[in-house]
Each structure stands twice: as structure tokens, then as C-alpha cells.
Amino acid sequence: MQQTHKAETTTIALKLNGAQVTTQAGTTLAELLVTRGVERRMIAIEYNGEILPRAQYDTTILNADDQLEIVHMVGGG
């Protein structure tokens, strides 16, 4: 008899613009942006109370209970 083992996926909960969302443990901020369809070019991100430099999006691994605020830049005159 052959047994199939399902890989366990651990999820974490965090706050995104005030709403609780879940994602896989080990997800980077950049990966979260892609899965949520957010264009990186015209945004600023506050990560746990501090503005995060864009260069750190790819290396910032999200943790349970992190708080993110994504602000979209709007042009105008």
C-alpha cells in the first residue's frame, strides 16, 4: 500500500492596510506584492511603523503579526 504525504504549508497572519490577511511562512514582501497584484513602482510601504526602503522588499521576510501599510502615489498638479 502506497501512502501519499501531503506537504504541510504553514501560514502566518499579518495586517495589511488594517485588514488581517494570511500568507505562507517565509514569504518575502516582494512576493506578497506580486500575489496581491501590487505594482511596486508607485508605492511606499510602512513596515511595522517604519518606511521600508524599496531595495529591501526582496529580502524582507514577513513574520506573523507584522503590520504593513501600502500607500499608492498619485500624480497631479
MODELLER restraints for C-alpha pairs under 7 A, 6 or more apart:
rsr = mdl.restraints
at = mdl.atoms
rsr.add(forms.Gaussian(group=physical.xy_distance, feature=features.Distance(at['CA:9:A'], at['CA:24:A']), mean=6.85, stdev=0.5))
rsr.add(forms.Gaussian(group=physical.xy_distance, feature=features.Distance(at['CA:10:A'], at['CA:24:A']), mean=5.89, stdev=0.5))
rsr.add(forms.Gaussian(group=physical.xy_distance, feature=features.Distance(at['CA:10:A'], at['CA:25:A']), mean=5.64, stdev=0.5))
rsr.add(forms.Gaussian(group=physical.xy_distance, feature=features.Distance(at['CA:11:A'], at['CA:22:A']), mean=6.29, stdev=0.5))
rsr.add(forms.Gaussian(group=physical.xy_distance, feature=features.Distance(at['CA:11:A'], at['CA:23:A']), mean=5.39, stdev=0.5))
rsr.add(forms.Gaussian(group=physical.xy_distance, feature=features.Distance(at['CA:11:A'], at['CA:24:A']), mean=4.31, stdev=0.5))
rsr.add(forms.Gaussian(group=physical.xy_distance, feature=features.Distance(at['CA:11:A'], at['CA:25:A']), mean=5.20, stdev=0.5))
rsr.add(forms.Gaussian(group=physical.xy_distance, feature=features.Distance(at['CA:12:A'], at['CA:22:A']), mean=5.43, stdev=0.5))
rsr.add(forms.Gaussian(group=physical.xy_distance, feature=features.Distance(at['CA:12:A'], at['CA:23:A']), mean=5.60, stdev=0.5))
rsr.add(forms.Gaussian(group=physical.xy_distance, feature=features.Distance(at['CA:12:A'], at['CA:24:A']), mean=6.10, stdev=0.5))
rsr.add(forms.Gaussian(group=physical.xy_distance, feature=features.Distance(at['CA:12:A'], at['CA:25:A']), mean=5.71, stdev=0.5))
rsr.add(forms.Gaussian(group=physical.xy_distance, feature=features.Distance(at['CA:12:A'], at['CA:63:A']), mean=6.90, stdev=0.5))
rsr.add(forms.Gaussian(group=physical.xy_distance, feature=features.Distance(at['CA:12:A'], at['CA:64:A']), mean=4.97, stdev=0.5))
rsr.add(forms.Gaussian(group=physical.xy_distance, feature=features.Distance(at['CA:13:A'], at['CA:20:A']), mean=6.52, stdev=0.5))
rsr.add(forms.Gaussian(group=physical.xy_distance, feature=features.Distance(at['CA:13:A'], at['CA:21:A']), mean=5.63, stdev=0.5))
rsr.add(forms.Gaussian(group=physical.xy_distance, feature=features.Distance(at['CA:13:A'], at['CA:22:A']), mean=4.38, stdev=0.5))
rsr.add(forms.Gaussian(group=physical.xy_distance, feature=features.Distance(at['CA:13:A'], at['CA:23:A']), mean=6.67, stdev=0.5))
rsr.add(forms.Gaussian(group=physical.xy_distance, feature=features.Distance(at['CA:13:A'], at['CA:64:A']), mean=5.26, stdev=0.5))
rsr.add(forms.Gaussian(group=physical.xy_distance, feature=features.Distance(at['CA:13:A'], at['CA:65:A']), mean=6.01, stdev=0.5))
rsr.add(forms.Gaussian(group=physical.xy_distance, feature=features.Distance(at['CA:14:A'], at['CA:20:A']), mean=5.59, stdev=0.5))
rsr.add(forms.Gaussian(group=physical.xy_distance, feature=features.Distance(at['CA:14:A'], at['CA:21:A']), mean=5.59, stdev=0.5))
rsr.add(forms.Gaussian(group=physical.xy_distance, feature=features.Distance(at['CA:14:A'], at['CA:22:A']), mean=6.29, stdev=0.5))
rsr.add(forms.Gaussian(group=physical.xy_distance, feature=features.Distance(at['CA:14:A'], at['CA:64:A']), mean=5.56, stdev=0.5))
rsr.add(forms.Gaussian(group=physical.xy_distance, feature=features.Distance(at['CA:14:A'], at['CA:65:A']), mean=4.49, stdev=0.5))
rsr.add(forms.Gaussian(group=physical.xy_distance, feature=features.Distance(at['CA:14:A'], at['CA:66:A']), mean=5.05, stdev=0.5))
rsr.add(forms.Gaussian(group=physical.xy_distance, feature=features.Distance(at['CA:14:A'], at['CA:67:A']), mean=6.08, stdev=0.5))
rsr.add(forms.Gaussian(group=physical.xy_distance, feature=features.Distance(at['CA:15:A'], at['CA:21:A']), mean=6.07, stdev=0.5))
rsr.add(forms.Gaussian(group=physical.xy_distance, feature=features.Distance(at['CA:15:A'], at['CA:65:A']), mean=6.71, stdev=0.5))
rsr.add(forms.Gaussian(group=physical.xy_distance, feature=features.Distance(at['CA:15:A'], at['CA:66:A']), mean=6.28, stdev=0.5))
rsr.add(forms.Gaussian(group=physical.xy_distance, feature=features.Distance(at['CA:15:A'], at['CA:67:A']), mean=4.73, stdev=0.5))
rsr.add(forms.Gaussian(group=physical.xy_distance, feature=features.Distance(at['CA:15:A'], at['CA:68:A']), mean=6.00, stdev=0.5))
rsr.add(forms.Gaussian(group=physical.xy_distance, feature=features.Distance(at['CA:16:A'], at['CA:67:A']), mean=6.20, stdev=0.5))
rsr.add(forms.Gaussian(group=physical.xy_distance, feature=features.Distance(at['CA:16:A'], at['CA:68:A']), mean=4.83, stdev=0.5))
rsr.add(forms.Gaussian(group=physical.xy_distance, feature=features.Distance(at['CA:16:A'], at['CA:69:A']), mean=5.87, stdev=0.5))
rsr.add(forms.Gaussian(group=physical.xy_distance, feature=features.Distance(at['CA:17:A'], at['CA:68:A']), mean=6.12, stdev=0.5))
rsr.add(forms.Gaussian(group=physical.xy_distance, feature=features.Distance(at['CA:17:A'], at['CA:69:A']), mean=4.67, stdev=0.5))
rsr.add(forms.Gaussian(group=physical.xy_distance, feature=features.Distance(at['CA:17:A'], at['CA:70:A']), mean=6.44, stdev=0.5))
rsr.add(forms.Gaussian(group=physical.xy_distance, feature=features.Distance(at['CA:26:A'], at['CA:61:A']), mean=5.89, stdev=0.5))
rsr.add(forms.Gaussian(group=physical.xy_distance, feature=features.Distance(at['CA:26:A'], at['CA:62:A']), mean=6.58, stdev=0.5))
rsr.add(forms.Gaussian(group=physical.xy_distance, feature=features.Distance(at['CA:27:A'], at['CA:61:A']), mean=5.68, stdev=0.5))
rsr.add(forms.Gaussian(group=physical.xy_distance, feature=features.Distance(at['CA:27:A'], at['CA:62:A']), mean=5.85, stdev=0.5))
rsr.add(forms.Gaussian(group=physical.xy_distance, feature=features.Distance(at['CA:28:A'], at['CA:58:A']), mean=6.17, stdev=0.5))
rsr.add(forms.Gaussian(group=physical.xy_distance, feature=features.Distance(at['CA:28:A'], at['CA:59:A']), mean=6.35, stdev=0.5))
rsr.add(forms.Gaussian(group=physical.xy_distance, feature=features.Distance(at['CA:28:A'], at['CA:60:A']), mean=5.36, stdev=0.5))
rsr.add(forms.Gaussian(group=physical.xy_distance, feature=features.Distance(at['CA:28:A'], at['CA:61:A']), mean=4.21, stdev=0.5))
rsr.add(forms.Gaussian(group=physical.xy_distance, feature=features.Distance(at['CA:28:A'], at['CA:62:A']), mean=5.71, stdev=0.5))
rsr.add(forms.Gaussian(group=physical.xy_distance, feature=features.Distance(at['CA:29:A'], at['CA:57:A']), mean=5.23, stdev=0.5))
rsr.add(forms.Gaussian(group=physical.xy_distance, feature=features.Distance(at['CA:29:A'], at['CA:58:A']), mean=6.35, stdev=0.5))
rsr.add(forms.Gaussian(group=physical.xy_distance, feature=features.Distance(at['CA:29:A'], at['CA:60:A']), mean=5.69, stdev=0.5))
rsr.add(forms.Gaussian(group=physical.xy_distance, feature=features.Distance(at['CA:29:A'], at['CA:61:A']), mean=6.23, stdev=0.5))
rsr.add(forms.Gaussian(group=physical.xy_distance, feature=features.Distance(at['CA:29:A'], at['CA:62:A']), mean=6.32, stdev=0.5))
rsr.add(forms.Gaussian(group=physical.xy_distance, feature=features.Distance(at['CA:30:A'], at['CA:57:A']), mean=5.08, stdev=0.5))
rsr.add(forms.Gaussian(group=physical.xy_distance, feature=features.Distance(at['CA:30:A'], at['CA:58:A']), mean=5.03, stdev=0.5))
rsr.add(forms.Gaussian(group=physical.xy_distance, feature=features.Distance(at['CA:42:A'], at['CA:72:A']), mean=5.91, stdev=0.5))
rsr.add(forms.Gaussian(group=physical.xy_distance, feature=features.Distance(at['CA:42:A'], at['CA:73:A']), mean=5.27, stdev=0.5))
rsr.add(forms.Gaussian(group=physical.xy_distance, feature=features.Distance(at['CA:43:A'], at['CA:70:A']), mean=6.59, stdev=0.5))
rsr.add(forms.Gaussian(group=physical.xy_distance, feature=features.Distance(at['CA:43:A'], at['CA:71:A']), mean=5.44, stdev=0.5))
rsr.add(forms.Gaussian(group=physical.xy_distance, feature=features.Distance(at['CA:43:A'], at['CA:72:A']), mean=4.48, stdev=0.5))
rsr.add(forms.Gaussian(group=physical.xy_distance, feature=features.Distance(at['CA:43:A'], at['CA:73:A']), mean=5.57, stdev=0.5))
rsr.add(forms.Gaussian(group=physical.xy_distance, feature=features.Distance(at['CA:44:A'], at['CA:70:A']), mean=5.94, stdev=0.5))
rsr.add(forms.Gaussian(group=physical.xy_distance, feature=features.Distance(at['CA:44:A'], at['CA:71:A']), mean=5.24, stdev=0.5))
rsr.add(forms.Gaussian(group=physical.xy_distance, feature=features.Distance(at['CA:44:A'], at['CA:72:A']), mean=6.64, stdev=0.5))
rsr.add(forms.Gaussian(group=physical.xy_distance, feature=features.Distance(at['CA:45:A'], at['CA:51:A']), mean=5.75, stdev=0.5))
rsr.add(forms.Gaussian(group=physical.xy_distance, feature=features.Distance(at['CA:45:A'], at['CA:52:A']), mean=5.81, stdev=0.5))
rsr.add(forms.Gaussian(group=physical.xy_distance, feature=features.Distance(at['CA:45:A'], at['CA:68:A']), mean=6.79, stdev=0.5))
rsr.add(forms.Gaussian(group=physical.xy_distance, feature=features.Distance(at['CA:45:A'], at['CA:69:A']), mean=5.66, stdev=0.5))
rsr.add(forms.Gaussian(group=physical.xy_distance, feature=features.Distance(at['CA:45:A'], at['CA:70:A']), mean=4.66, stdev=0.5))
rsr.add(forms.Gaussian(group=physical.xy_distance, feature=features.Distance(at['CA:45:A'], at['CA:71:A']), mean=6.28, stdev=0.5))
rsr.add(forms.Gaussian(group=physical.xy_distance, feature=features.Distance(at['CA:46:A'], at['CA:52:A']), mean=5.89, stdev=0.5))
rsr.add(forms.Gaussian(group=physical.xy_distance, feature=features.Distance(at['CA:46:A'], at['CA:68:A']), mean=5.63, stdev=0.5))
rsr.add(forms.Gaussian(group=physical.xy_distance, feature=features.Distance(at['CA:46:A'], at['CA:69:A']), mean=5.02, stdev=0.5))
rsr.add(forms.Gaussian(group=physical.xy_distance, feature=features.Distance(at['CA:46:A'], at['CA:70:A']), mean=6.52, stdev=0.5))
rsr.add(forms.Gaussian(group=physical.xy_distance, feature=features.Distance(at['CA:47:A'], at['CA:67:A']), mean=6.02, stdev=0.5))
rsr.add(forms.Gaussian(group=physical.xy_distance, feature=features.Distance(at['CA:47:A'], at['CA:68:A']), mean=4.86, stdev=0.5))
rsr.add(forms.Gaussian(group=physical.xy_distance, feature=features.Distance(at['CA:47:A'], at['CA:69:A']), mean=6.77, stdev=0.5))
rsr.add(forms.Gaussian(group=physical.xy_distance, feature=features.Distance(at['CA:48:A'], at['CA:66:A']), mean=6.07, stdev=0.5))
rsr.add(forms.Gaussian(group=physical.xy_distance, feature=features.Distance(at['CA:48:A'], at['CA:67:A']), mean=4.95, stdev=0.5))
rsr.add(forms.Gaussian(group=physical.xy_distance, feature=features.Distance(at['CA:48:A'], at['CA:68:A']), mean=6.27, stdev=0.5))
